[in-house]
Amino acid sequence: MKIGKDKSEVIEGQQAVSPIAERISKKLWLIFEVSRNPATGARYNLTDVTSNANSKLSYAQLWKLYHGQIKNPGLEALSVISEFFDLEPNFWLISVEEAKAQLKSKLLAENIGEVEEDVRIIAARASNLPLEARQVVLALIDSIEKSGIIKHPTQKG
């Protein structure tokens, strides 16, 4: 599952005012790219977030954050966004690549549905592994299935 393109592909010609502003802008772009309203399936927009912010975050502030135009966003603004999208507070402190992985895990966990909790945990943790490590996990599962201890759901008997 691939999430997010490079933000520069979408918003060309705009320069962030600082490295922090750029990192927050890229993370916001990722959040809005992958997050969906569970009731409608539509992507959230800036108005969705600010209309639920109880005047703690204006549309103009969020627009400027999204476009990398605020050097110091403030804890309250980031808290409002975190709460709306159900993000961990450390989301704003990690790298953009780590944020992608965290969002990917969150999406995977949300989309697994009615699967047992341990399967969700395994899937979420495996989604953060590099390709080679995921291949080792798959080989381990194949080995367990071949041993006859368990049967693959598609196997009869």
N, C-alpha and C positions, 0 to 999 in steps of 0.2 A: 504494500500500500504506500504510494508516494503522496506526500502532502506538501503543498506549497512550492511555488516557484521562487526564484530569487526575486525579492521585492523590487529590485532595480528594473526588472523586465516590465513591471506594471506601472510604476510611477517614475517615468523618465524625466530627467532634467531637474530633479529636485535634490538639493543637497541638505543633509541633516546638519543641524547646528552644532552637534557634538557627537562623539562616539557613543555616549550613553543614549542620547536622543535617537541615534540611528538604530541601536540595539532594541530599544523599546518599540520603535516604529516597525522594525522587522517582525518582532514578536506579535504586535497587534495585527499586522497583516496576516500572519499565520493563523492567529486566533479567528479572525473574521473569515478567513478562507475555509477553515474546516468546521467551524461551529454551526450548528443548525438548531432552529427552533423545533423542539420535539413535537409540538402541536401541529405545525404546518410543514416541517421539513425544509423551510426556506432558510437561507443564510440570514444571520443577524446583520443589522446595519447599525450605524452610529446612533441613530435615533432610538432604536430599541434599548440600547445601553443607557443613554442619558435620560430617557423617560422613566427609567426605573431607579435612577440615582438619587432621588429625593433632594434635588438641588445641590448635591455634593460634587457633581461633575457636569459641566455644561457641554453642549454640542461643540461649541468653539474650542474648548479645551481638548476634548477628545479628538477633534479633527486635527488640531495642531500636534497632538501626541502621535496620531496615526501618520502624519506627514513629517515627523522628525523635527518639529519646530519649537519644541520646549526642552530646554537644557535640564531642568530639574522638575520632574512631574509632580513630586510630592507624594507622600505616603497615602493620603486620602484618595487621590485619583486612582492610584494603583490598587488600593483596597477595594474601591467600588468596582473596578473592572474584574478583579480577582473574584469577588463575590458573585458578580453576574454570571461569569463563565465557570464558576466552581474550580478555580485554580488554586494550587498551593501557593502560599506567600513567597516561597523561594523561586517561583517561576521567573520573577524579575531579576534575580541575581545570577542565574545560570546562563550559559552561552546559548546562542541562537540554535546551534545544533542539538544541545541538550533539551532545549525547549521543544524542538521538533519531535524528538524522541518521546518526551513527556506527553505531548499532545497526541502522538500516535498511540501510545499506551492507553491514554484516556479514551480515545475513540474506539479502540479495540475492545476495551472493557465495556463500554456502553453498548457496542453493537453485538456482543456475544449473546446477550439476551438471557434466556433462562438456563444457561449452562451452569453446572455445579461450580461453587466458589473456587475449589482447588484448580479446576480447569481454567477459570478466569485468571487466577494468579499466575499459573504456568504460562498462559498466553501473553499476559501483560509483561512478565519478566523476560520471556523469550523475544518479544518484539524489540527490546532494547539491546539484544546481543548483536554482535557483528555477524555477517553472513556465514563465515566459517563456523562460528560457534552454533548458529542455528542448524547448520548441516549436521554437526555432531549430535545435537539433540534429536534430530529426525532419525539419524542412524541408530541412536540408542532406542528410540521407540520401535523402529523396524526390528531391531535385534530382540526386543522383548516380545513382539508379536510373533516372530519366527520361532522363538523358544517354545511356544505353545502355552506359556503361562497365561496369556490373555489372547483374545481373538479380536482382530480388527472388526469394526462394526459391519463392514461389507462381507465378511466371511460367514459362511453358514455353519451351523452345527455347534 
